[in-house]
Every structure is written in structure tokens, then in C-alpha cells.
């Protein structure tokens, strides 16, 4: 489990809250730790892993050099580049054999939401280039996670 994930139960003094990908993106300060938190929230793997998405993002940054936002040594994609990176990641998840059908259905729903958000942002009278964090934001997850936290359903896992 990544070190930035905090666990709590009724006996701890930790206050839990949900941090959206948009908020994580706003907190980027050029450090590896902040970028790692952002990257993990969107792509569900460490930036240090060889996952293929790092290479795809690098390729897109070269194809769309005006669609990158520098954050120290790291960068955030925007516009078409962000959409293509997220689409590639979600399409790869949909095609994997190791995920349940229910999770694949969720991923398909997320992919459609990302596509709609991108198309809508580009079809405005003055197109807006949304970032990876903005495109990947899942309002349903924010709501359901907040409810689970308030209901005390987020607890520390038992020691193994």
C-alpha cells in the first residue's frame, strides 16, 4: 500500500477525507512525492513501475509539446494528449482478462465519461484543454467515498 494512504478506525485521531485527482493536481509542487500521489490516483500504479503508461505519456508529450504543463521534472498532460493517455489506459483495462466483468463495466462507464468531458470541453466556442486530473475526476467516487467515510466504513485493516 502506498505510504500516502492513511488508515483509521474509531480509536485513531486521524480525520479522513477524499482528495480528488483535481486537488492532487493542484498540489503538484515539482517534488516526486506529490507527483507520485497524483500519478497513482489516476493510473493505479507507481510512477517508478514499468507500466507502459509512462512511455505513452512521454510519447504524447513529444507529439503534443504544447499540451504539457511542467511540474518540476514531471509534467501533466492537457487537451488531446490527456484524453489520449487516459483513453489508452482505460482501454487497456477493459481488454485485460484479470479484471471482473463488474469492474470492466465501471471502467467502460469511466471511459465514456472521460470522452464526453473531453468532447464537451473542445466543442465550446472557446475550447478548453482539460488536464489529466480534470478529465479523470470521478464525481460518483467522490460522493460514495465521502459517504463511506462518514458512515465509518473506512477502517484500518487487521494486522496480518
N, C-alpha and C positions, 0 to 999 in steps of 0.2 A: 504494500500500500504506500503511495507517495507520502512523503513526510509532511506535506502541507495540509493533508486531510486530518481534521480534528475529530475525535470521537468523544462522546459524552454520555452520561446516564444521569439519573436523578440525584446521584450523590456527588457529582462534579460541579464545579463552578463555571464551566465553560458555557457560554451562550452561543448557540448555533444559529447560523443564518445562511441563506442561499446567495452565492455570488454568481451572477450571470456571466456569460462569455463577454458581453459588452463591458461590464465592470472590470473584469480581468484585463481586458484590452486597454481600458483607460488607465490602469495601474502600471502598465509597462513603463519601466524606467531605464531600460538598457541592460539590466542585470540578467544573468542566466536564470536565477531562481524565479523571477517574475515571468520571464518568457516561458519557462518550463511549466508553470501553473497554467498559463494561457493555452499553450500547445496541448497539454494533457487534457484540459477540459474540452477542447474541440476534437482532437484526433485520438483520444483514449489510449495514448502511448507516450512514453517518454521521448523527449527531443533527442536523447542520447541513443535511442534504439535505431536500428536499421529497418525502418518500416516501409520504405518506398514513398511515403508522403513527403518526407523531407526532400527527396530528389525531385518529386513532381513540383513542389513549391519552388525549388531552385530553378527548374526549367521554366516555370511560369514567370518567375522574376526576370529571367533573361528575355523571354518572349514579350513581356509587358513591363518594361523597365519604368514606365510612368505610372504603374499601378502598384508600386511598393511604397510602404511607409517604414522608414528606418526606425529601429528601436535599439540603439547601440549597435552591436554586431549582428543583431537579428532584424527581422522585418515582418510586417503584416501585409498581406495582400488585400487589394481592394478591387471593386468592379468586376470585370470579366475574369481576371486572374483569380480572385477569391472564389467566384462562382465555380470556375473550372476545378480548382483544388478540392473544394468541398464536394462537388459532384463526383469527382473521381473516387474520393474516399468512401462516400455513401454507396456508390455503385459497386465498389469492391466488397463492401459489407453485404449487400443484397445477394451477391453471387457466391459467397462463401458457403460451404457445406456444414460448417461447425456451429452455426447460429440457429436458434429455434425459429420456426415459422412466425411466431408471435413477434419476436424481436425484428425479424426481417420486415414484417408489416409495419412496425413502428419506424424502421429506417426508411421504408418507401414513403411513408407519410412525411417524415422529416425532409427527404429529398424533394418532394413536391412542394413543401412549404418554402424551402430554400429557393427553388426555381421560381415560384410565384413572387417571392420577395425581390429577387433579382430582376425579373422581367418588369415588375411594377416600378421599381426604382429607376430602371433605364427608360421607361416609357413616359416619364414625367416631362412637362415642357422643357425643364432644365434637368437632364438626367443626373442622378445622384449615384456615386460609386460607393456602395456599402462595403464594409470591411468583413474579414472572416468572422470576427466576433459578432457583428451585427447580423450577418446572414445566418449564422449558426444558432442564434438565440432561440431558445425553445420556451415559449411562454407557458405551455402546458406543464413542462418540467418544473419551471419556477413555482407555479401555483401548487402543484402536487407535492413538491418537496417542502415548501413552506408549511403546508397543511400537516404533512407527516412530522415535521419538527415540532410544530405547535401541539400535536397530539401525543408527543413523547414516543413516537415510533422510531426515532433515530437514536440508537443506543450503542454503547461500547460492545464490541463483540467479545464473547467469553474467551479467556486465555486458553490457548491450545496446549 
